Amino acid sequence: MSSEQPIVRQHILDTARPIILTKGFSAVGLNEILSAADVPKGSFYHYFRSKELFGEALLDAYFADYRERLDALLGADGTTAADRLMRYWTLWLETQSSEDAAGKCLAVKLGGEVSDLSEAMRVALERGTGRIVERLAACIREGVEDASLAAELEPHGTALALYDMWLGATLLTKIRRDRAPLEAALAATHKLLKPAFPAAA
């Protein structure tokens, strides 16, 4: 593989992400993506053997980027683990209730659409979301150890419950065009984690 090939492949994925975040997976044709990326259609199959495998690669790239941002948000920075977790959830509320499609959650956008259409993409979603839960669980574990979170919390179960709640709240925010479900999720998160600082107003 030449040094140019990974660059072109990533360019196609980067170009496609905001389009699919806006329109969904099934509604977007390859011609639209390749035209936006200025890549000949014939070369698409050099990088992706099918649209389904392209979708799997798109999800894998999205979750890899997401984990990098998550590590930056949750990594040790001199603050407590509780502080870092609540910053993450607050940022989630702000990005998922904004009008900027580029910051929206691809798991929410595609989860219901592709899980019954493509096993490969369903597995990519399961794999990606599972790794996010693992990272959240690690931060919750740190919070229990540094006493900034309630000692009785079970890290993985708590992380899974919170992530599930936030995905559901994000979907409801899309349906209702109202950030109230995300605000309720933030309040419930604070109540569940019982961080050692006052709840935000």
N, C-alpha and C positions, 0 to 999 in steps of 0.2 A: 504494500500500500504506500503510495507516494505521500509526502508530507502535506500536499494540498488536499488530499481526500478527506481526512478528518475535519479540516477547516470547512470544506464545502458541505459535508454532512451536518456539521453543527450549525452552519448558516441556514440550512433548510429547516432544521428543528427550531432555531431561534425565530425565524421568520414565521413559521407556522403557529407557534404558541399563542401570540395575541389574537390571531385570526380564529383559532379554534376556541379560545377562551370567550370570544364574542359570539360565535355562531354554533359551536358544538362540533362534534367529529363527523357525523354522518352528512351534515349539510354542506360541508366544505369539500369541494372536489380537488383532485391533485392539480388540475390546471391552475386554479386560483392560487394555490400555495407556490407552485413553481414559477408562475408569472410574477408573484410578489418577490420571490427570491431571485428572479432572473436566472433560473437554471433550466436547461432544456429538459423536456419531459423524458426523453430517452435515457438521460443520465440518472433519473430518479431511481430506477431499478438497479443501478450500480451500487447504490447506497442502502436501499431498502427493497427487499424482494416483493413486498406487497404493502398495501395501505395498512393492513392490520399490524404488520411488523414495524411499519413506520409509527403507528400509534403507540405500540409498546415502547419503542425507542424514545418517543416524545415524553411519555410518562416517566421512564427511567431518568431522562435528562432533567425533567422538572423536579423530581424528588431528590436527585443529587444536588441540584442548586438549592432546594429548600433546606436540605440537611446542612449545607454550608452556612446558610443564614441562621438556622436554628442553633448551630454550634456557636456562632458569633454572639447570639443573643443570650444563650444559656451558659456559656463558658465562664469560668471563674474570672471575676474582674474586681474583686475586693468588696462586692456587695453580697448580701445573703442569697441563698438559693431561692427563697420566697420572693425577694425583690425581683430577681431575674425572671421567675415564672410569671409573676403578675405583669411585668413589662411585656412579656411575650403575648399574654392573653389580651392585654390592652391594645397592643399593636394589631393583633388579629381583628379585634373589633373595628379599629379604624380603617384597616385596609379592606375588609370585607363589607363594610357599609358605605364605602366610597363609590363614586361613579367611574373610577378608573379601572377598566377591564383588565389592564395589564397586571394589576396586583391581585386579581381574584384567584381563588383556589381551584386548581385544575381537577382535584379529586372530587370536589362538589359538582363542578361543571360536567364531568364525564362519567362519574360513578354510576348514576342511574341509567345513563344512555348506553354505555358500552359493556357493562358487566354481563348482560344477557346476549350480547352480539359477538363478543370475542373473549375466549377463555384466556388468551395470551395477555390481553389488556386487563382483564379482571385480575389475573395473577400479579401483573405489574402494579395495579392499584393496591392489592392486598399487601404485597411486599413493601411498597413505598410507605403506606400508612403504618404498617407494622414497625418500621424502623423509626418513624417519628415517635410512636408511642414508647419505644425503647429509650429514646433520648429524653423524652419527658420524664419517664420513670427514673432515669439516672439522676435528673435534677431534683425530683421529689425525694429520692433517697438522700441526696446531699442536704436537702432542707431538713429532713428528720435528724440527720447527724449533726447539723450545725444549730439545731433547736429553733430554726426560724419557721418550721412547719410542725404541725401536730404530731406527736410521737406515735400515735396509734395508726397513722396512715400506712397502708400497704402500697408500695410504690407502683408496681405494674398495674394492679387493679384500679388504682386511683387514676393513673395516667390514661388508661383505656376508657374509663368512665368519662373523664373530662374531654378527651379527644372526640369520643362519640357524641357527647353533648354539643360540643362546639361545631362539629360538622352538621348536626341537625339544626342548630340555631342559624348557621350560615345559609342553609337551604331555605329555612323559613323566612329569613331576611330577604332572600331573592324573591320568594313567592309573594310576600306581603309588601315589598318595597318599603320596609320599615326596620330600623335598627333595634327595635325593642327586644326581639329575641336574643340578639347578641348582648345587649345590656343586661338582660336577665341571666344569660350564661355567665357573664362576668361576676354578677352578684352571687350566683350559686357557686361559682368557683371559689370565690373568697370565703364563703361560708364553709365549703367542704375542706379547703386546705387549712383554714384557721391560721393564716400567717400572723406572725407576731408584730403586726402594725395595723393601724386603723384602716377600715375600708374607705376607699375613695368616695367622695360625695357624688 
